[in-house]
């Protein structure tokens, strides 16, 4: 046993701090990591207060942060926002239940470098994720990466402009409308944008007022409905429908 401990100490290069995890899972992982020579568990284990205490010393290379229920998403983000400066270089992996769009986006925006689903979690994949994130890589499933791509892409079809191509909405309102088109609820909008639900409602009311609609469905339909800029012929007073003009021309 001592020989294993000395070998582990000699090759250790990843300091892992576990926090906000279920107690039973923490105990299991703590024991399992004893046999992993290149990952060292930082003490105290699973102590969020110690993690956030600015008076404490020490640091970590990777932080494994738990978020087991949807209502804990915001608290996980709050923990990330409250990390002391001594952890500014630490890479964070969040262990959660099957995450949805809002959780994935809010966590990555908060600085997370990896997300693991605790359903059917495999220890070998956990170790692999710790190593990859420590090396500077992102650890995410294809579905989660798809959420990221969707969050940074803004289809032109949801950019609302007037007949001269000028935007009708502010950048924030356009962002809200874009996410609204993805089917997000007010709670999910607030989570992704890290705003209060009250602020989201105010944005929606202003969007409805500017677009002349009365609800979220009408706003999305308005944004997704193509609107042609008047052509030169129309501006000159021509009123013959384009389909009829095409028939006559043929």
N, C-alpha and C positions, 0 to 999 in steps of 0.2 A: 504494500500500500504506500509506504514512504517513497519507494522507488518510482511509483506512478506519479505521486505528487511532485517529486523533484523533476521528473521528465516533463510534466505539464507546465511547471513553473519555468523551465528552461526554454520552452518553445512558445509560450503564451504571447500573443501579440494583439488579441482582440479583447478589450475589457467590456463586458456586457452588463448593463444595469437593467433589471426587470422591475416594473412598477405597474400598479393598478390591475394586476392579474388576479383571477380567482385563487384563493389560498391553496386549494388542493392541486391545481395546475402548477402553481409556483413550486410547491414541494417536489412534484414529479420532475419538473424541468431542472430544478436545482440539483437533484440527484443524477439526472441523466447527463448533465453537462460535466459532471465530475470525470467522466470517461472521455471527454473531448479535449485533446491536448492544446489546441490553439485558441480556445475560448475560455476566458476566466470570468466568473460571476463576481460582480462587485457587491460587497456588503455595505449596508444592510439590504436584504432582499425584499422586494415588493413594498418599499416604504416611500410613498409619494411625498410625504412631508419632508423627508430627508432629501429627496430629489429636488424639491423646490426651495429648500432652505438656502438663502444666499450666504448665510454665515458658515456653512459647511465647506470643507475643502474636498479635493479630489475631483475626478472627472470620469468620463467613460468614452469609449469609441463608438459603441452602439447602444441604443436604448430600446428595449422591447416593452412597449406600452400597451396595456390591455384596454379594450373598449368592447364590452360583451353585449350591451343592449343599445338599441337605437337612441334611447333617451340619454345615453352616456356619450353620444357623439360630441356634443358641445363641450362637455367637461374634458374630453380628451383633447379637443382643440385648445381649450383654456389652459390645460397643463402644458401643451406645446408653446403657447404664447407666453407662459410664465416661467419657462426654463431659465435658470441663472446663466449669466454670461460664460461661466466656466464650461457649459455644455454647448457652446455655440458651434463647435466643430463636430459634435456627436451626430451620428446618423440615427434616425428614428424609424423603427418598424412598428406598425400597429397590428395587434392581433385582435380580430373582431369576428362577429358572426358574418354570414354572407352579406357583404356590403352592397348597398344600392348606389345609384348615380350620385345622389346628394352627399352621402357619406364619403365616397371615394374622392370627389372633387374637393370637399371641404378639408379633408385630411391632407391631401397633396398640396393644397394651397397653404396650409399651415406649416408646410415644410417636411412632411413625412417622405421618406425615401423608399418605403416598402409597406405593403399591406398583405397580411396573411389571414386567411379564413380559418377559424378554429374548428370548423366542421371537418372531421376526418384529417386533422392535422398530423403530418408525419414529421418525426423528429429529424430525420435526415434532411428534409426540405427546409426545416427551420434553421438548421446549422448552415445549410447552403445559402439561405437568404441572408443570414448574418454576415457570412464571408463576402458575398457579392455586394451587399450594401456597404460594407466596410471598405471595399475596393472602389466605391464611388458609383456603382451601378444602381439602377432602379429595379425593384422587385415588385412585379405586378402581373396579374393574369391578363390574358388577351382581352377579356371582357372589361377589366378595369382600364387597360390602355385605350380601349374603344371609348370609354367615358371621357378620358382625358382629351382625346382627339376631338370628340364632339363638343367639349367645353371650350376649346380654343378656336374652333371653326365657326364662322358666322355666315351661313348661307345668305346670298344677296336677296333671296326671296323674302327674308324677314327684315330687311333694311327698309324702313318706311320713309318715303320721300314724297314731296309734292310734285306737281307737273313739270317743274323746272329742275328736278333732281336734288332739291334741298331737303335735308333731314327734318322730319317733323318732331322727332324725339331727341332728348339728350342722350349722351353715350350710355349713361346708367339705365335710362328707361329702355333704350334699345337692347341692352344686356338683359334686362328683366323680361322683355318680350321674347327674346331669343330663347331663354330658358323656359318661358311659359309655353312656347311651341313644342318643347320637349316633354310637356305633360307634368311639370313639377308643381307640387302643391305650394301654398304660401309658406308652410313650415320648411319645405325643402329649398325653396327660393332663399329664405332667410338663412338656412344652414350653408348653402353654397356661397352666397354673397357675403356671409358673416354680418348680416344686418338683423335688426329686430323685425318681428312679424308686423308690428305697427308701421315701420318704415316701408316695408314691402307693400302694405295696403295703400299707403299714401302714393307710392310710385304707380300702382295699378290704377288708382283713381285718376291720376294725372294723364296716364296713357289713354284710359277710356275717354276722358274729356277731349284730348287732342285728336283722337281718331273718330270721335263721334259715335262710340259704341257703348254698350251698357254692361258687358260681361266679358270674362276671359275668353270664352269660345269665339265671340264676335271679334275680339281683338286679334286672335290668332288667325281667323279666317281673313280678316282685313289684310294682315301682314303677308299671308301666303297667296292672296289673289293678285295676279298680274294686272298692272294698270299701265296702259300704253300712253306715252307722251304724245300729244297731238302732233300730227305730221304737218308738213308745209301745205299739203293739199287741203287738209281740214282747216288750217288757219286761214286759207284763202276763201273758205266758204263752201267747199265741196261737201255735199251731204250724201252722195251715193255710196251705199255700203260696199266694202271692199270685195265681198263675194260676188256682187252683181257686176262690178267693174271687171273682175276676172272673167266672168262668163261672156260679157260683151267683147272683151279683148280676144277671146278665143273664137 
